[in-house]
Amino acid sequence: MTINPGKYPTILEKFYFYEKEQPRTLFLSEPVNRLPRTFTWQQAGEQVRRMARVLSDMQLPPHSKIAIIGKNSAHWLLADLAIMMAGHISVPLYPTITAATLTSILKHSESKLIFIGKLDYYEEIEPGIPADVTKICFPFYPKPGCLNWDELVNVTEPLTGEPLPDPMSLNCILYTSGTTGEPKGVMQTYFAHSFSLLTVMEALGNDFNREIFFSYLPLSHVAERMVVEYAGVFCGGTVYFPESIATFSEDLAAAQPTVFLAVPRIWEKFREEILKKLPPKKLNLLLRLPLLSSLVKKTIKKKLGLSRARHILTGASPIHSSILEWYARLGIIIQEAYGMTENMALTSINRKSTARFGTVGQSYPGVELKLGANNEVLVKSPASMLGYYKDPELTAQSFEDGFLKTGDEGSLDADGYLRITGRIKDQFKTSKGKYVAPAPIEQRILENPLISQVCVVGSGLPHAIAICVVTVNSDNNANLVSSLKAQLEAVNARSEFHERIARLILVKEEWTVAAGFVTPTLKIKRKSIDDYYGKYYQQWLNDAEDVIIL
């Protein structure tokens, strides 16, 4: 396709525009000790320009790598923009990584400096920062041994003018969270960011203008980077942040964003909370009563923080269609999108008016989509990565005739709707020599609302096993066991003989990022599950019970 560069301005061009166009309009709002710390576009510009001058005065080599680690905050975005304005390359990092991973990425990326923000356990990861990496902490979250943002910018004059990068130059290196193996550094240009964002905005209706965003998913993840940071700047919007998990619901309800993105686990959590207050029977009754139905829907939306939301999105991992259908009954249409870090999350999306639950929608204009060997989803667009940093061999292996190999197995219907049916590499072979694709089975198990997380395992075993986390206390709960036995029978009735689940194992503790069982975007890390529970697999198979509560 022919590209008109003028149609795809860089994020700095858009930032300069709104800095002048609406200097007194609120851009960023972050609660600190329950008090809002705010930045107008003009104030944000002042901070960014001063920090860009600080970086320039450090005389770092051109296009140096500069890392950012911390939970979402106003200064996270300001730091990213300052890195760009100073002509350097950002390396966003997940705030939950270990010290060892931090060391690995900082050394691999050759980062010269790291911005450090809000973190739960800084003392645990601080040893992972090499001694030769300069540390700058954000002002609301001071750290020992770090230069302080405020102290630096308060004695530095702002950078003047409007320095702009080459659109085709490297903007950032996004290290993938990785469900297996070491993180890989995905290299993306300014143009890829702009092309992806503007293509998505056009597909959603091209009516983005001064939208309100709520930023809480890791800004180091490509979806949050695009849907919040870049969209926020490109449309002259306002970005709100939560202070903590404890205040999340209150902060979201106060923000009432017009654009909202959540991963499937968040939608499951929201549903669990709603059903605690309105049990299914009562909710179903209220929704059937014409006079109360609209009031109930309106109240739920407002309490969730979605009363003004025009675009409600989900992505990063598969969501079961039953969850989407459940929300649709409440008048909340969740649009599922699909993409990868390697293509700036630009593959397909369900448009609001034509959404087909159970699919990840249709491709975008300018995006080619097809199925390759083993029904692998292949995608081609101008948003594809330059490659993996320092790994030309892996880069070459990731493309086929110019198409990015996603590693996902899928199907396309006659109207071009894509359905993801599993991960090609997730398939395992039982001791009987039969391959099992776990993803479709897991989706069927998740149809039971009592189950919140599931991982189907069985490599080298005679039968597959499903390890599950339940949404209720499982101790001595006969009704729970009865329900899940019925679920197991229903799932097996729809499965090929070699795919049937021999045991449902119920574990008490939720799988978390901190425990190492899920990625920062809450995808299950199968290898971690195998490593932790593997020694019990044969013992469980020898047990006479179909449903086992640990």
N, C-alpha and C positions, 0 to 999 in steps of 0.2 A: 504494500500500500504506500501511496505517496504521503509524506509527512510535511505538514506546514508548521515549522518551528514556532512561528508567531502565535499559533493557536495554543501552545503549551508553555506558558511562562513558568519560570522557576519559582519556588516558594519565596525566595528573597524578593523577587519583583512584586509579588502579591503583598508581602509584608510591608515593603516600602509604600505601596499604594495606600493601604489602610492606615498606616502610621500618619500619613498626610491627610487622608480623606476623612477619617473619624478619630482624631487624636484623643478626644475625651470619652470615647465609648469604652465600656468595660471589655477587656480582653480575657483576663485570667482572674480567677477567684479561688483561693485556697484557705480553708479553715485551719488555724493553728491555735491550739488551746481554746477551741470553739469561737475564736474571733476571726472574721474574714480578713485575709490579707489580699488586697486586690491590686491589679495593674491595668491601667487604661492602655490603649494602643501606644500613646505617646510615652507613658511611663515604661512600658515594655521596651519600646525602641531605645529609650535612654539607657536602660540596663543592658540590653543586647549590645549596643554600640560601645559602651564603656568596657564590657567584658571582651568584646572583639579587639579593642585596643590593648587590653591587658595581654591577650594572647599574641597579638602582633609584636608587642614590646618584648616578649620572651625570646624573639628571634629563633623560633622553631623552624626547621626546614620546611619549605613549601609543601603543602598537602600532607602535613603530619597527621597521624592517627591520634584522635583524642577520645577517650572512653567516657561514658556516662553510666553510673550505677545508682539506683535508688528507686523508691516507689514513686508513683506519678505525683508531680508537683509543678507549681508554676515555674520554678527555676529549672526544672528538667527541660521544658520547652525553650526557655530563655537561653540555656546553655547550648542546646542544639543549634539554635539560630545564630548564636555568637560564633560557634565553631565554623558554620558555613560562611558567615560574614568575614571571618578572618582568613578564609581560603583553605581551611583544613577539612579533614574527613572524620566523621563521627563513628564511634563504635559503641552502639547502645548495648547494655548488658542487663540481664535479668537480675532483679534484686534478691533472688533466692538461690543464686549459684553458690557453690562451695568455694572455699579458699583455693583448692587445687585447680578447679576449673577457671577461676579468676586469673590465677597465675598463667595458666596455659593460654588463655585468650589474649591477655595483655602482651605476653611474649610473642605469640604467633602474629598478632596484629601490629607489633612493634609500636604500641601506644606510648606516646611521650608524656601524656598527662591524663589524669582521670578526675572528673567531677563526681563528687560523692554527695548523695542526698539522703532522704529519709530511709532508714534501714532498721530492721528489727534487731539484728545481731551483728552490728558492725565489728565488734571485737573478735568475732569468729572468722570473718573474712579478711580483716585488715592484714594479717600475715601473708595473704595471697597477693598483695600489691608489691611488686619489686621495688627495691630501694631507689632505683634511678627514675621512677615514674613520679612526676610532680602531682601532689594532691590538693585539690581545691574543694572545700565543702560549701554547701548551700547555707545561706545565713540563718534559716530557721532551725537548722540541724547541725550545729557546730560539732566538730570532731577533733580530738587531740592530735597534734602533729600535722594538721592540715592548714593550708592558707584559707582565709575566710573570704567568701565572695564579696560581702559588703565592704570589708576593709580594703579590698583591692579596687573595687569600682569607685569608692568614695574619694580616692586620691588620683583617679585617672580621668583624663578628658575623653569624651566620646569620639569614636571614629566618625568621620564626616563622609558625605557623599553616598553613593549607592553602588558599592562594589558588587559585581555580578559574576557568577561562575560560567564556564563553558557548559551549556546544558548537557553535553554528552560526557562530561567529566564525572569522576567518581564522587558520589555524595556521601555514601556510608557503607560500612561493612556490617551486615546483620548476621550475627551468629545464630544459627537455628538451634532451637531448644533440644531437638533430638530425642526420639523415643528409644533409640539405640545408638551406641557409639559416641564418639567425640563430636562436639558442635563443629559445624562447617561455616566458614565465613563467606556469606553471599554478597557479592559486589553489585551495587545498584547505582545507576546514574541519576542526576537531577531530572533528566528527561523521562526516565522510566517512572519516577514518582509522579510527575505531572501527567503523563499519558494515562497511567492507571487511574489516578484520581478523577480526572476530567471525563474519562470514558465511563466510569461508574456513575458519576454525578449525572451525566447525560442519560444513562440508562434508567436512573431513578426518577427522571422527570425534568432534570436541568432547572430546577426551581430553588436551588440552594442559595439563600441570602440571609446573612446574619443569623445563622442557626445557633441553637444552644446545645452544648455538648457536655457530657459527664464522663470524665476520664478516670478510669480505675483499672482496666486491664493493662498489662505491662506495656509501656511505651516502647520497649525493645522488641515487641512483636509487630510484625508487618501490618496486621489488621488495625490495631490501635493507632499505629503511626499514621496510617492512611485515613481512617474514618474519623479520627479526632484531631491529631496534630495538624496534618496537612489540610484536611477539610476545614478545620477551624480557621486557618490562615487564609485559605483560598476564598472562603465566603464571608470573611470579615466577621466571624462568629465570636461567641463567648464560651470559654471553657471553664467548667467547675470541677473541683476535685473533692473526694471524700477525705476526711481526716484519718479515719481508721475503720477497721471491720466493725467495731462496736457502733460507730456512728453512720455506717454506710446507708442504711435505710432512711435515716433522718436527712442525711445530706442529699441523697437522690431525690427524696420527696420535695426538698426545698428547691433543688435545681429545676425539676420538671423539664428535662431536655426535649428538644424537638427531634434530635437524632440520637438513637441509642443502640449500642452494640453490646451483646452478651454472648458468652460461650454457652453451649448446652447445659453445663452443670449449673450455671447461674439460673437459667430458666427452670430447671428442676427444683432448685432451692426455693425460688419464688413460689412455685406451685405448692411445694410442701408447706410453706408458711401460710398461704391462702387456705389450704385445706385443713390446717390446724384450727383456724377460726371459723371456717365454713365447711363442715364435713360434706363429702360428695352428695349425699342424699338431700341435705338442706340446700346446697348450692344449685343442684339440678332443679329442685322445686322452685326456687326463686327465679331461675332463668326461664322457667315455663310460664311465669305469671307476667302478662304484658305490662301491667302497671309498675311492677317492681324490677323487671329485667333490666331496663335501661338505667335505673338508679343504681342497681348492684354493679353493673359494668362500669359506670362512671366512677363509683366510689372505689372500686378495686384499682382502676387505672390511676386515680389520683394518689392512693396510698402507695402504689408501686413507684410512683414518680413519672408516670407515662401519660398524664392527662393531655399534654401538648405534643406528644411524639407523633411525627408524621412519617418517619422512616425508622422502623424497628428491625434490627438485623441480628442474625446469628451466624457463626462460622467457627473456624479453627479446628473443629472436630464434628463428627456426625451427630445429628439430633434425630430422635425418633419421631416419625410423623404423628404419632398419637399425642405428643406434647404440643406440636404445632396446631393440631385439630382442637385440642383442649383450650388453648389460648384463643383460637379463632371464635369459639363459642362465647368468649368474653369480649369479642370485638377487637381483639389484638392480633393483627396479622403480622406474623414474624417472617421476614424475608431471609431465606437461607442463601448464603453466598459460599463460593468455593474458590480456593486459590492456594498459592504457596508463597513462601518467602522468595523463592527463586523466580517468581513472575509478578511480584508486587501484589499478590492476592487477586490477580486478574485472570479468571477463567470463566466463571458463570455466575448467574444470580437469578433468583425468582423475582420477577416483577410483581408488585403488590396486587395488581388487578388480574394477573394471569398465573398466580402461584400454583404449582402442583406439589403438594406436600409429599414427601418421600423422594423428591428429586432435589438437585441443587440448581435447578433452573436451566436457562439457555445461555449460550455464550454472548459476548458483547460484540458490537461492531468493531472490526479490526482484529478480532481474536479468532484464530482458526482452531477448531477442536475436532479430534478424531480418535479412534481406537486403534491401537497397535496390536502386537503379538500378546497373547493371553489377555486380550481386552484391556490392555493398559491405556489409561487416559493420556493422550498426548496433546500438548497445547503450544501454540505459536503466536507471539505478538511482539510489538516493539517494547513491551515491558519486561521481557525476559532478561535475566541477569547477564552481566558481563562474564561471570563465571565464579568459581570458588577461589578465594584468595590463596595464592601460592599452591594451587593444586590443579594444574592444567589437565592432568590425566583424568581425574574425577570429573572435571568440567566436560571433557570430551565424551565421557561415558554417559553424561546426563542429557545429551541431545541425540536426536535421530532425524537426519535430514532437516535440521533447523527447528524441529519440534522438541520442546522440553518433555522429558520423560518423568511423569509425576510419581510413578511407583504405586498409583492407585488403580484398582480394577473397577471398570464401570460398564454402563450400557447407555445407549442413546436411543430414544424413541423416534417415531416418524416426524415429530415436531421439533426435534433437536433438544429435548429435555434430557439432561444428564443425571444418571443415578449412580452413586458410588456404591459398589457392592463389596468392597474390602481392600485391604492392602495386599499386594502380590507377595511381599516378603513376609507377611504375617501368617501365611499358610504353613501348617505343620503336618508332618506325616506320623500317623499312629504306628504302633508296633505291628499292625496288620498290613502295613504298606499302603494305606489309604490317606489321601490328602484331605485336610479339613480347613475350610476357610472360616475363621472365627467370627468375623464382623457381622455377617447376616444372622448368625445364631445369637450373638449378643444383643442385636437389635430386637429380636423376638423376645428374649428374656426381659429386656427393659420395658416391654409393654406392660408389665406388672408394676404399678406405681409404688409398691413396697420396696422395690429394688432401685437403688440410686447409682450403683457402679457395678460393673461386671467384667470379668476377664475369663475367656474360655482358653484352656490350656490342654496339653495332651501329647506333646512331642515324645514319641517313643513309648507311649502308654497304650494299652489295649483299647481304652475308651477315653473320650474327652470328658473333662471336668469343668464346671463353671464355678468360679470363686466370686462371691457376691457381697456387696455392702448393702445393708438394708436401711430403710428410712425410719424404722422404729426400733425400740429396744427388743432384742430377740430372745432374751432370757425366758425360757420355759413358756413360750407363747405358742400354745397349741393351734390357735387360729392362724398364726403366721406360717407354721409348718404345713398346715392343711392347704392354705392358699398356694404356697410355693410348690407343693407336690402336684397340685392341679396344673400349675404353670409349667412345671417340668414335663408333665404328660402332654400338654398342649404343644409345647415347643418340639418335643420329640416326634409327635404325630405329623409335624410339617417338615421333618428333616429326613434326609437319606439315612439309611441304617448306620453307615459308618460315621455319620455326623452326630448321632444321638448322644445326649449328655447323660453320663452314668450317675453323676452326683452333683448336687447343688451344695456348695459349701458357703455358709454364712459367717462372715467375720464381723467383729464388733466395731473395729476402728475404721473410720473413713480413710481412704487413701489420699494422702496429701502431697503437696510439693515438698514440704519440709522432710517428710519421711522417705522421699525419693521414689514414690510409686507413680506419680504423674508429672507431666511436664508443666511449666508455668501456665500453659493454656489448657491444662487439665486433661490432656490425652494420657491414656493408660500406658505405662512403660512395661511392656510385656516381659522384658528380660528381668526387670526388678521383681516382678511378681514371681517369675520362675525361680529366681535366686533365693527369694525369701521363703516361699511356700513349698518349693520343689521336693524337699526331704519328706513331706507328708503325703505326697500324691498317692503312692502305692498303699499307704495305710488307709487313706480315705476310700480307695477303691475296694479294699478288703472289708470295709464296714458294711453291715447289712442295711443301714438306713440310706434312703435316697437323698434325704435332706439332712445335712449335718450342721449343727450350730456349734461354733467354737466358743 
